[in-house]
Amino acid sequence: MSRPAPAATPLHDAVCIVTGGGSGIGRALCLLLASEGAKVVVVGRTEAKVHAVQAEVRGAGGVAVARVVDVADQRATRVMVEEVLRELGRIDVLVNNAGHSSPHRRLLSTTPDEIRGVFDSNIMGAIFCTQAVVPSMRAAGKGTIVNVSSVSAEEPGILGGMAYSAAKAAVTNFTRFLNQELRNTGVRASVVFPGEVDTPILDQRPTPPAPEARATMITPEDVAEAITFILRMPARATVSELVIRPTMVRSVEPELEKD
């Protein structure tokens, strides 16, 4: 029995690239966008994860393409975007969600390799993917870019970590720059600032949060809903910045003791 076509939504038939799509916020966003009729390009470094999400989307009757890409590799991102344009005809949405923090959070304990890795995934990847999609968006006179930052960008601290806070601050300013350079082209950019989210990235903290602590956090699905709200807005409107936080404020001091 064939599945019924999704009801028409503002995202119906939109081609959406989601980086970091294999888990956490990216996975939740891919599933939500596909449920609204979007064609989702699931991008990530781990083949098993992106193909698993692709299978989830297709199993629910959606359209998904999986691409194994390290977004910090500029050439690889350009090739990926060229393939998407050939196969799907256009790119309506880019969500730069890929990113990670470092095992060490403090200035003197964070290693050079950790710093480079955090900047590569969080800001260099966002820049390279955006460079790759903007020409086709400008030619079409429309497109939406959403960059996932963090409340650590505005409120840096040991919990987020030195490298992560700095990299996410760069993501924020990069988004603000985009809206200056791309003004009046029809291409809009937004930045989302999630607070604590219960995702696998928490396992990289010096002391991972306990289950009862995770229960107070926002979920990947919450952040996916916030991003999708931005994408549903009509082309005449831009949600330039959006913050989403847990309602409950918890003490995190015990998690900062080890590093």
ZIVEN-V112960 format. One record per run of one state. SS is the DSSP state (~ for helix, > for strand, _ for the rest). FROM is the first residue (numbers start at 1). LEN is the number of residues. If there is no record, write none. Layout:
# ZIVEN-V112960
ss:SS from:FROM len:LEN
ss:SS from:FROM len:LEN
This chain:
# ZIVEN-V112960
ss:_ from:1 len:14
ss:> from:15 len:5
ss:_ from:20 len:4
ss:~ from:24 len:12
ss:_ from:36 len:3
ss:> from:39 len:6
ss:_ from:45 len:2
ss:~ from:47 len:13
ss:_ from:60 len:3
ss:> from:63 len:6
ss:_ from:69 len:5
ss:~ from:74 len:15
ss:_ from:89 len:4
ss:> from:93 len:4
ss:_ from:97 len:15
ss:~ from:112 len:29
ss:_ from:141 len:2
ss:> from:143 len:6
ss:_ from:149 len:2
ss:~ from:151 len:4
ss:_ from:155 len:7
ss:~ from:162 len:20
ss:_ from:182 len:5
ss:> from:187 len:8
ss:_ from:195 len:2
ss:> from:197 len:1
ss:_ from:198 len:2
ss:~ from:200 len:5
ss:_ from:205 len:6
ss:~ from:211 len:4
ss:_ from:215 len:3
ss:> from:218 len:1
ss:_ from:219 len:1
ss:~ from:220 len:13
ss:_ from:233 len:8
ss:> from:241 len:4
ss:_ from:245 len:8
ss:~ from:253 len:4
ss:_ from:257 len:3
